[in-house]
Amino acid sequence: MATTATETENLLRTPLYDTHVKYGGKMVPFAGYLLPVQYETGVIKEHMAVRQECGLFDVSHMGEIICKGPDALKNLNMLLTNDYRVMAEGQARYSPMCNEQGGVVDDLIVYKVRDGCYFIVVNASNKDKDYAWMKSRQFGDVSFEDISSSVAQLALQGQGPWRFSESL
């Protein structure tokens, strides 16, 4: 079923939307956003470029949440199935977030920015649900902040060093 112009107008655009259009990205609806599915060079050429060199993928549609405060670590260890006590700054860890019955609410990635400050990346289509789940279960001296609308995010398919901004 084709997307109508009205439906397209209601979709969000990442900060890189204009760049995708400028370079011929075929924009399609995904998780409430208009995102490029391929470029004029074609899927096979793009695939081979990533396999032989590296490529960037706009993941600005993902949800980004900051968990901060003296009790941030305790909150993460209560909400998630992994143990975050042994993480070093700059490390990331994948984890399911479970409900009280052991069912999975969602899966996510947590990055340790520094002691008491964690950057959480959640699935785009579940961002609001995941954020509400975290907020409804927070305890102690901690804050959860949804910063998704102010973050542009690129995923490098390959290798590359990076560090978080000290401003978080």
Z-matrix of the N, CA and C atoms (Angstrom, degrees):
N
C 1 1.435
C 2 1.527 1 108.55
N 3 1.295 2 117.90 1 128.10
C 4 1.462 3 123.70 2 -177.16
C 5 1.526 4 110.92 3 -74.75
N 6 1.329 5 115.70 4 149.54
C 7 1.458 6 122.02 5 176.72
C 8 1.515 7 108.82 6 -85.39
N 9 1.323 8 116.95 7 131.62
C 10 1.462 9 120.85 8 -179.84
C 11 1.527 10 110.37 9 -81.84
N 12 1.336 11 115.95 10 163.44
C 13 1.466 12 121.13 11 179.09
C 14 1.523 13 110.92 12 -60.07
N 15 1.332 14 117.63 13 -38.02
C 16 1.469 15 121.01 14 179.51
C 17 1.523 16 110.36 15 -65.30
N 18 1.327 17 117.65 16 -42.86
C 19 1.461 18 121.24 17 178.50
C 20 1.528 19 110.66 18 -63.46
N 21 1.317 20 117.28 19 -39.36
C 22 1.464 21 122.18 20 178.68
C 23 1.520 22 111.44 21 -65.76
N 24 1.324 23 117.04 22 -37.88
C 25 1.467 24 120.97 23 179.37
C 26 1.525 25 111.52 24 -63.04
N 27 1.330 26 118.08 25 -29.42
C 28 1.456 27 122.03 26 -178.13
C 29 1.528 28 113.34 27 -83.24
N 30 1.325 29 116.93 28 -6.80
C 31 1.461 30 120.33 29 -178.71
C 32 1.530 31 110.58 30 -82.60
N 33 1.322 32 115.34 31 148.50
C 34 1.461 33 121.42 32 178.57
C 35 1.525 34 109.92 33 -79.01
N 36 1.318 35 115.00 34 160.55
C 37 1.460 36 121.53 35 177.80
C 38 1.525 37 108.68 36 -126.10
N 39 1.313 38 116.58 37 136.62
C 40 1.461 39 119.77 38 176.97
C 41 1.526 40 108.84 39 -73.46
N 42 1.326 41 117.85 40 165.35
C 43 1.465 42 120.15 41 176.87
C 44 1.539 43 112.95 42 -59.17
N 45 1.326 44 117.20 43 -18.31
C 46 1.465 45 121.15 44 -178.67
C 47 1.532 46 113.34 45 -98.01
N 48 1.317 47 117.29 46 6.42
C 49 1.463 48 121.63 47 -176.94
C 50 1.541 49 112.15 48 -52.60
N 51 1.335 50 117.40 49 -51.98
C 52 1.469 51 120.53 50 -177.85
C 53 1.525 52 112.06 51 -60.48
N 54 1.316 53 117.19 52 -35.12
C 55 1.468 54 121.11 53 177.86
C 56 1.522 55 110.23 54 -67.45
N 57 1.326 56 117.20 55 -41.69
C 58 1.467 57 120.43 56 177.61
C 59 1.531 58 110.55 57 -60.05
N 60 1.322 59 116.43 58 -45.57
C 61 1.472 60 120.85 59 -179.68
C 62 1.528 61 109.97 60 -64.87
N 63 1.324 62 117.48 61 -43.68
C 64 1.466 63 122.72 62 -179.63
C 65 1.532 64 111.37 63 -56.05
N 66 1.321 65 116.95 64 -38.42
C 67 1.461 66 121.41 65 -177.49
C 68 1.529 67 113.55 66 -97.89
N 69 1.329 68 116.10 67 18.21
C 70 1.460 69 120.66 68 171.04
C 71 1.508 70 115.88 69 82.26
N 72 1.309 71 118.00 70 23.82
C 73 1.459 72 120.11 71 177.88
C 74 1.524 73 111.16 72 -67.10
N 75 1.313 74 116.33 73 133.41
C 76 1.475 75 121.26 74 175.29
C 77 1.532 76 106.12 75 -82.70
N 78 1.340 77 115.59 76 108.23
C 79 1.459 78 120.98 77 -173.00
C 80 1.533 79 110.68 78 -88.17
N 81 1.327 80 115.25 79 131.34
C 82 1.465 81 121.37 80 -179.67
C 83 1.531 82 109.35 81 -134.22
N 84 1.336 83 117.64 82 155.47
C 85 1.468 84 120.85 83 176.78
C 86 1.530 85 111.35 84 -70.41
N 87 1.335 86 115.94 85 134.91
C 88 1.459 87 121.47 86 174.35
C 89 1.521 88 108.39 87 -155.34
N 90 1.302 89 117.52 88 122.63
C 91 1.470 90 124.35 89 175.68
C 92 1.527 91 112.10 90 51.98
N 93 1.332 92 117.19 91 37.40
C 94 1.456 93 121.30 92 177.32
C 95 1.521 94 114.58 93 85.66
N 96 1.325 95 117.51 94 3.66
C 97 1.460 96 123.34 95 -179.86
C 98 1.523 97 110.57 96 -120.42
N 99 1.329 98 115.74 97 161.93
C 100 1.458 99 121.75 98 166.55
C 101 1.520 100 106.99 99 -97.96
N 102 1.325 101 116.54 100 116.61
C 103 1.462 102 122.06 101 -176.71
C 104 1.523 103 110.11 102 -128.60
N 105 1.345 104 117.08 103 153.15
C 106 1.464 105 119.57 104 179.64
C 107 1.527 106 111.15 105 -77.14
N 108 1.321 107 115.38 106 132.75
C 109 1.456 108 119.76 107 176.76
C 110 1.530 109 110.02 108 -97.18
N 111 1.320 110 116.39 109 -26.94
C 112 1.467 111 121.22 110 175.45
C 113 1.523 112 108.84 111 -167.16
N 114 1.332 113 114.46 112 170.90
C 115 1.466 114 121.58 113 177.95
C 116 1.520 115 109.14 114 -117.29
N 117 1.315 116 115.66 115 174.16
C 118 1.469 117 121.86 116 -175.77
C 119 1.520 118 112.93 117 -59.02
N 120 1.332 119 117.69 118 -26.49
C 121 1.466 120 120.31 119 -179.36
C 122 1.525 121 112.11 120 -67.41
N 123 1.327 122 117.24 121 -21.74
C 124 1.458 123 121.29 122 177.42
C 125 1.514 124 113.58 123 98.71
N 126 1.312 125 114.27 124 156.30
C 127 1.457 126 122.25 125 -174.88
C 128 1.529 127 112.07 126 -63.68
N 129 1.327 128 117.81 127 -41.03
C 130 1.471 129 120.04 128 -176.74
C 131 1.523 130 110.98 129 -65.76
N 132 1.328 131 117.33 130 -43.99
C 133 1.462 132 120.20 131 178.96
C 134 1.531 133 110.35 132 -64.36
N 135 1.332 134 117.19 133 -41.12
C 136 1.460 135 120.62 134 177.83
C 137 1.530 136 110.46 135 -63.30
N 138 1.330 137 116.29 136 -43.51
C 139 1.463 138 121.39 137 179.11
C 140 1.531 139 110.62 138 -59.60
N 141 1.316 140 116.61 139 -47.66
C 142 1.464 141 120.51 140 -178.43
C 143 1.529 142 111.41 141 -66.62
N 144 1.318 143 117.22 142 -36.01
C 145 1.468 144 119.77 143 178.03
C 146 1.525 145 110.43 144 -61.06
N 147 1.319 146 116.67 145 -42.39
C 148 1.464 147 120.79 146 179.69
C 149 1.528 148 110.66 147 -70.22
N 150 1.299 149 118.03 148 -37.70
C 151 1.466 150 121.26 149 -179.87
C 152 1.529 151 111.74 150 -68.58
N 153 1.339 152 116.74 151 -34.40
C 154 1.466 153 120.49 152 -175.74
C 155 1.526 154 113.24 153 -95.41
N 156 1.308 155 118.03 154 -27.44
C 157 1.470 156 122.32 155 -177.86
C 158 1.534 157 108.16 156 -128.20
N 159 1.318 158 115.93 157 -108.81
C 160 1.456 159 120.83 158 175.09
C 161 1.526 160 108.46 159 -158.39
N 162 1.295 161 115.83 160 165.81
C 163 1.456 162 120.82 161 179.61
C 164 1.516 163 110.46 162 -147.68
N 165 1.323 164 115.31 163 159.85
C 166 1.455 165 121.58 164 177.64
C 167 1.520 166 109.62 165 -111.46
N 168 1.315 167 116.02 166 143.62
C 169 1.450 168 122.10 167 178.85
C 170 1.521 169 107.90 168 -127.83
N 171 1.318 170 117.15 169 127.44
C 172 1.459 171 122.34 170 179.66
C 173 1.526 172 108.58 171 -75.11
N 174 1.317 173 116.28 172 109.58
C 175 1.461 174 121.40 173 177.56
C 176 1.527 175 110.38 174 -114.62
N 177 1.322 176 115.24 175 30.27
C 178 1.473 177 121.04 176 -179.80
C 179 1.524 178 112.14 177 -64.96
N 180 1.313 179 117.15 178 -15.40
C 181 1.461 180 120.57 179 178.88
C 182 1.529 181 112.35 180 -78.07
N 183 1.312 182 118.31 181 -12.81
C 184 1.459 183 121.04 182 179.69
C 185 1.526 184 109.80 183 -66.47
N 186 1.317 185 116.54 184 159.65
C 187 1.448 186 120.55 185 177.31
C 188 1.515 187 110.69 186 -89.38
N 189 1.328 188 116.30 187 139.59
C 190 1.455 189 121.78 188 179.31
C 191 1.525 190 109.27 189 -127.08
N 192 1.310 191 114.88 190 127.06
C 193 1.458 192 121.51 191 -176.00
C 194 1.525 193 108.20 192 -131.18
N 195 1.327 194 116.10 193 135.77
C 196 1.460 195 121.18 194 174.59
C 197 1.524 196 108.29 195 -100.20
N 198 1.310 197 115.91 196 130.62
C 199 1.468 198 123.09 197 172.95
C 200 1.523 199 105.72 198 -112.33
N 201 1.339 200 115.95 199 118.58
C 202 1.463 201 119.98 200 -169.76
C 203 1.519 202 110.95 201 -141.92
N 204 1.323 203 115.37 202 142.77
C 205 1.459 204 120.95 203 174.93
C 206 1.514 205 111.88 204 133.90
N 207 1.332 206 116.82 205 168.39
C 208 1.463 207 121.19 206 -179.40
C 209 1.533 208 113.51 207 -57.54
N 210 1.336 209 117.97 208 -28.80
C 211 1.464 210 120.84 209 -179.58
C 212 1.537 211 112.94 210 -102.91
N 213 1.326 212 117.72 211 17.28
C 214 1.469 213 121.37 212 -179.83
C 215 1.532 214 111.22 213 -59.73
N 216 1.314 215 116.74 214 -47.75
C 217 1.459 216 121.15 215 -178.92
C 218 1.529 217 111.74 216 -60.63
N 219 1.325 218 117.26 217 -44.07
C 220 1.471 219 120.85 218 178.45
C 221 1.524 220 110.69 219 -61.28
N 222 1.327 221 117.44 220 -39.49
C 223 1.462 222 121.36 221 178.88
C 224 1.524 223 111.03 222 -65.50
N 225 1.331 224 117.37 223 -44.97
C 226 1.467 225 119.81 224 178.93
C 227 1.520 226 111.24 225 -62.03
N 228 1.335 227 116.62 226 -43.37
C 229 1.460 228 119.46 227 -179.63
C 230 1.522 229 112.83 228 -68.09
N 231 1.329 230 117.99 229 -21.69
C 232 1.458 231 120.97 230 175.21
C 233 1.533 232 110.43 231 -83.06
N 234 1.326 233 117.75 232 -39.44
C 235 1.466 234 121.92 233 -175.85
C 236 1.530 235 113.96 234 -77.69
N 237 1.321 236 116.71 235 -31.73
C 238 1.461 237 121.57 236 -169.66
C 239 1.521 238 111.61 237 -115.72
N 240 1.324 239 116.39 238 162.59
C 241 1.459 240 120.35 239 -175.46
C 242 1.522 241 113.56 240 -86.42
N 243 1.317 242 119.00 241 -16.30
C 244 1.462 243 121.44 242 178.46
C 245 1.520 244 111.33 243 -88.32
N 246 1.329 245 115.24 244 162.76
C 247 1.466 246 122.10 245 176.71
C 248 1.524 247 107.77 246 -98.70
N 249 1.315 248 116.09 247 118.37
C 250 1.460 249 121.05 248 -176.25
C 251 1.529 250 112.99 249 -97.77
N 252 1.332 251 117.99 250 5.39
C 253 1.466 252 120.95 251 -179.37
C 254 1.521 253 112.80 252 -67.66
N 255 1.294 254 118.48 253 -26.50
C 256 1.471 255 121.17 254 -172.83
C 257 1.537 256 113.16 255 -103.33
N 258 1.311 257 117.75 256 16.51
C 259 1.464 258 120.05 257 179.39
C 260 1.528 259 111.40 258 -83.17
N 261 1.314 260 115.49 259 141.71
C 262 1.461 261 121.26 260 173.87
C 263 1.524 262 108.84 261 -93.68
N 264 1.318 263 117.67 262 158.44
C 265 1.463 264 121.51 263 176.06
C 266 1.525 265 109.38 264 -55.64
N 267 1.323 266 115.24 265 136.84
C 268 1.465 267 121.13 266 179.30
C 269 1.514 268 114.10 267 87.72
N 270 1.326 269 118.37 268 -11.50
C 271 1.461 270 120.60 269 178.12
C 272 1.523 271 110.60 270 -79.09
N 273 1.324 272 114.62 271 152.82
C 274 1.462 273 121.87 272 176.29
C 275 1.523 274 108.50 273 -122.29
N 276 1.328 275 114.89 274 150.55
C 277 1.457 276 119.63 275 178.12
C 278 1.521 277 109.17 276 -143.89
N 279 1.319 278 115.17 277 131.09
C 280 1.465 279 123.20 278 176.49
C 281 1.522 280 108.45 279 -82.48
N 282 1.344 281 116.17 280 145.38
C 283 1.457 282 119.09 281 176.91
C 284 1.519 283 111.28 282 -160.06
N 285 1.315 284 116.68 283 145.40
C 286 1.451 285 119.06 284 164.84
C 287 1.535 286 109.75 285 -76.54
N 288 1.309 287 116.25 286 151.11
C 289 1.465 288 122.70 287 172.35
C 290 1.526 289 104.93 288 -110.99
N 291 1.318 290 116.48 289 117.04
C 292 1.464 291 120.90 290 -172.54
C 293 1.527 292 112.38 291 -105.59
N 294 1.340 293 114.10 292 155.43
C 295 1.459 294 119.66 293 172.93
C 296 1.530 295 108.55 294 -87.04
N 297 1.312 296 116.23 295 179.84
C 298 1.460 297 121.39 296 -175.24
C 299 1.528 298 113.22 297 -64.78
N 300 1.332 299 117.54 298 -21.46
C 301 1.463 300 121.30 299 178.76
C 302 1.532 301 112.06 300 -91.15
N 303 1.326 302 117.68 301 -0.33
C 304 1.465 303 121.10 302 179.84
C 305 1.517 304 113.92 303 92.32
N 306 1.329 305 117.17 304 -0.97
C 307 1.465 306 119.92 305 176.32
C 308 1.523 307 110.11 306 -76.42
N 309 1.312 308 116.72 307 154.82
C 310 1.456 309 121.58 308 -176.68
C 311 1.528 310 110.95 309 -85.31
N 312 1.328 311 115.71 310 123.14
C 313 1.461 312 122.22 311 172.89
C 314 1.522 313 108.13 312 -75.97
N 315 1.336 314 116.31 313 -47.43
C 316 1.462 315 123.34 314 178.13
C 317 1.519 316 108.37 315 -172.61
N 318 1.320 317 116.16 316 171.00
C 319 1.453 318 120.58 317 171.82
C 320 1.523 319 107.67 318 -112.87
N 321 1.324 320 116.12 319 152.27
C 322 1.461 321 120.29 320 -174.52
C 323 1.522 322 110.23 321 -155.22
N 324 1.318 323 115.35 322 175.38
C 325 1.463 324 121.84 323 176.57
C 326 1.526 325 108.11 324 -125.02
N 327 1.329 326 115.53 325 134.11
C 328 1.457 327 122.18 326 178.29
C 329 1.527 328 108.52 327 -114.55
N 330 1.331 329 115.49 328 129.73
C 331 1.465 330 122.35 329 175.07
C 332 1.524 331 107.53 330 -110.27
N 333 1.316 332 116.36 331 134.07
C 334 1.466 333 119.23 332 175.20
C 335 1.524 334 107.79 333 -88.34
N 336 1.325 335 115.58 334 115.37
C 337 1.456 336 120.87 335 177.04
C 338 1.526 337 108.47 336 -79.65
N 339 1.320 338 115.99 337 -49.45
C 340 1.467 339 124.52 338 176.63
C 341 1.533 340 106.13 339 -167.33
N 342 1.317 341 117.13 340 174.63
C 343 1.468 342 119.70 341 177.37
C 344 1.526 343 109.14 342 -54.48
N 345 1.315 344 116.03 343 129.77
C 346 1.461 345 121.30 344 177.61
C 347 1.511 346 115.15 345 79.56
N 348 1.343 347 118.74 346 7.29
C 349 1.467 348 121.15 347 -179.84
C 350 1.526 349 109.83 348 -144.09
N 351 1.335 350 115.13 349 118.75
C 352 1.461 351 121.92 350 -176.85
C 353 1.527 352 109.94 351 -129.74
N 354 1.314 353 115.42 352 141.39
C 355 1.458 354 123.77 353 179.28
C 356 1.530 355 106.42 354 -107.46
N 357 1.323 356 117.10 355 120.94
C 358 1.464 357 122.28 356 -174.73
C 359 1.520 358 109.15 357 -113.69
N 360 1.330 359 116.30 358 129.24
C 361 1.458 360 121.33 359 176.99
C 362 1.526 361 108.01 360 -110.37
N 363 1.337 362 115.24 361 121.81
C 364 1.464 363 121.63 362 -179.05
C 365 1.523 364 109.89 363 -115.66
N 366 1.301 365 115.76 364 162.63
C 367 1.467 366 121.05 365 178.92
C 368 1.519 367 110.98 366 -63.39
N 369 1.319 368 115.51 367 139.96
C 370 1.464 369 121.99 368 -174.80
C 371 1.528 370 112.70 369 -55.89
N 372 1.306 371 116.65 370 -48.73
C 373 1.467 372 119.57 371 -174.41
C 374 1.528 373 112.83 372 -72.27
N 375 1.331 374 117.64 373 -14.33
C 376 1.468 375 121.52 374 -179.68
C 377 1.523 376 113.46 375 -110.28
N 378 1.329 377 117.80 376 7.02
C 379 1.465 378 121.81 377 -173.35
C 380 1.524 379 112.38 378 -52.72
N 381 1.316 380 117.13 379 -53.40
C 382 1.467 381 120.29 380 -176.07
C 383 1.524 382 111.31 381 -63.94
N 384 1.315 383 117.17 382 -41.79
C 385 1.465 384 122.24 383 179.12
C 386 1.536 385 110.61 384 -64.32
N 387 1.332 386 116.96 385 -45.00
C 388 1.465 387 121.20 386 -179.33
C 389 1.531 388 111.39 387 -65.07
N 390 1.318 389 116.32 388 -42.85
C 391 1.457 390 121.03 389 -179.90
C 392 1.532 391 109.72 390 -63.32
N 393 1.314 392 117.11 391 -45.05
C 394 1.468 393 120.92 392 178.31
C 395 1.532 394 110.79 393 -61.89
N 396 1.334 395 117.56 394 -39.16
C 397 1.468 396 122.11 395 178.99
C 398 1.534 397 109.98 396 -61.39
N 399 1.336 398 115.95 397 -46.77
C 400 1.465 399 120.31 398 179.79
C 401 1.528 400 111.15 399 -62.93
N 402 1.332 401 115.99 400 -47.15
C 403 1.471 402 120.89 401 -178.31
C 404 1.530 403 111.17 402 -61.94
N 405 1.329 404 117.03 403 -38.41
C 406 1.464 405 120.05 404 -176.43
C 407 1.528 406 112.73 405 -72.27
N 408 1.327 407 116.97 406 -13.68
C 409 1.462 408 120.78 407 -177.81
C 410 1.526 409 113.27 408 -116.92
N 411 1.323 410 117.53 409 3.37
C 412 1.464 411 119.56 410 -178.84
C 413 1.521 412 110.62 411 -67.41
N 414 1.336 413 115.55 412 149.09
C 415 1.458 414 121.01 413 178.59
C 416 1.523 415 109.09 414 -147.01
N 417 1.314 416 115.15 415 157.05
C 418 1.454 417 120.39 416 177.59
C 419 1.520 418 112.47 417 73.70
N 420 1.317 419 115.24 418 -155.47
C 421 1.466 420 122.90 419 -176.43
C 422 1.526 421 109.34 420 -91.77
N 423 1.317 422 115.75 421 82.67
C 424 1.462 423 122.09 422 -178.36
C 425 1.515 424 109.27 423 -148.98
N 426 1.318 425 116.06 424 152.74
C 427 1.463 426 120.14 425 172.13
C 428 1.523 427 108.66 426 -133.51
N 429 1.314 428 114.94 427 143.47
C 430 1.451 429 122.36 428 171.63
C 431 1.519 430 106.12 429 -112.82
N 432 1.331 431 117.24 430 128.77
C 433 1.457 432 121.33 431 -179.02
C 434 1.521 433 109.50 432 -129.44
N 435 1.317 434 115.77 433 124.22
C 436 1.462 435 121.99 434 176.23
C 437 1.529 436 107.56 435 -81.33
N 438 1.323 437 116.72 436 110.63
C 439 1.468 438 121.44 437 -179.28
C 440 1.529 439 111.46 438 -109.39
N 441 1.324 440 116.80 439 16.21
C 442 1.459 441 122.51 440 -173.24
C 443 1.525 442 113.73 441 -54.03
N 444 1.322 443 117.61 442 -42.00
C 445 1.462 444 120.01 443 -175.19
C 446 1.528 445 112.65 444 -71.05
N 447 1.329 446 117.98 445 -12.78
C 448 1.464 447 120.26 446 -179.20
C 449 1.525 448 112.81 447 -108.35
N 450 1.335 449 117.44 448 9.69
C 451 1.463 450 120.39 449 -175.53
C 452 1.524 451 110.70 450 -119.50
N 453 1.325 452 115.16 451 128.49
C 454 1.468 453 121.47 452 167.33
C 455 1.517 454 105.47 453 -104.48
N 456 1.316 455 116.60 454 137.62
C 457 1.458 456 119.67 455 -173.82
C 458 1.521 457 110.32 456 -136.91
N 459 1.313 458 116.11 457 129.98
C 460 1.453 459 121.84 458 175.31
C 461 1.519 460 109.12 459 -114.86
N 462 1.313 461 116.20 460 137.96
C 463 1.459 462 120.91 461 174.26
C 464 1.518 463 107.77 462 -103.18
N 465 1.314 464 115.89 463 125.55
C 466 1.453 465 121.97 464 176.83
C 467 1.518 466 107.68 465 -90.26
N 468 1.320 467 115.79 466 119.70
C 469 1.462 468 119.74 467 177.01
C 470 1.519 469 106.12 468 -91.56
N 471 1.305 470 114.96 469 94.10
C 472 1.458 471 123.57 470 -173.94
C 473 1.513 472 106.98 471 150.04
N 474 1.322 473 117.06 472 -147.44
C 475 1.457 474 120.50 473 -179.18
C 476 1.513 475 110.34 474 -120.36
N 477 1.324 476 116.26 475 150.15
C 478 1.459 477 120.84 476 176.92
C 479 1.507 478 111.00 477 179.48
N 480 1.333 479 117.64 478 138.30
C 481 1.461 480 120.11 479 178.50
C 482 1.518 481 111.49 480 -78.73
N 483 1.339 482 117.16 481 150.34
C 484 1.458 483 122.72 482 176.16
C 485 1.513 484 108.87 483 -157.84
N 486 1.319 485 115.90 484 161.29
C 487 1.470 486 122.33 485 174.79
C 488 1.511 487 108.51 486 -144.38
N 489 1.324 488 115.90 487 154.12
C 490 1.446 489 121.65 488 177.10
C 491 1.521 490 110.80 489 -73.56
N 492 1.294 491 114.76 490 155.24
C 493 1.454 492 121.46 491 174.25
C 494 1.521 493 108.99 492 -69.15
N 495 1.294 494 116.80 493 141.47
C 496 1.471 495 121.21 494 176.52
C 497 1.522 496 111.25 495 -70.24
N 498 1.341 497 118.66 496 -10.54
C 499 1.452 498 120.93 497 -176.47
C 500 1.520 499 113.70 498 -78.46
N 501 1.329 500 118.56 499 -10.39
C 502 1.465 501 120.05 500 -179.80
C 503 1.503 502 111.19 501 -69.25
